[in-house]
């Protein structure tokens, strides 16, 4: 299960996603990219579904 943390970078809130507590390369983004992700969530879900099908072949 992913670990989610809210931190700050240069005075702005940032969301940090980690695969686990020891993840050396977390994924982080701020408000602007969070909005972009939310606007594209259906396409992201479709991408994940299709990519998982290809991997399972």
N, C-alpha and C positions, 0 to 999 in steps of 0.2 A: 504494500500500500504506500502511496506517495506521501511524503512529508511536505507540508505547506507552511511557509513562514512569511511573515510580513516584516520587512526591514526598511531601512532608508538608504538612499544613495544621493549625495549632494542635496540633501534636504527634501527629497521627494520620496514618497512611499513606493516600495518595490515588492512584488510578490516573487518568492523564491520557491521553486518546486524541486524536490529531491526524490530520487527513487527510494532511498532509505537514508538512515542517519549518517552512513559512511560515504555517500555519493560525493565523489571528488569534482564532478562537473555538473553542478546544478543548473537549472534553467530559470532565468530571472527576467522579469519585464515589469514595466511601469504601467500607468493608467492608459496611455495612448495605445500601447500594444494590447492591453487587456480588452479595450473596446474593440479593436480590430479582430481579436480572437472571438469575442462574443458575436460580432457581426457575421463571422464566417463559421460559426460552430457547426452548422449542418454540413457544410463542405468538409470540415475537418473530420466529423464522424464518418462521412462517406469514404473519405480517404483511408481512415483506419480500417474500416470494414473490408475495403477492396485489398488493401495491403496485407491484411491478415489472411485473407483467402489465398492470395498468391504465395505467401510464406508457407501455408499449410499444404500446398500441392506436392 
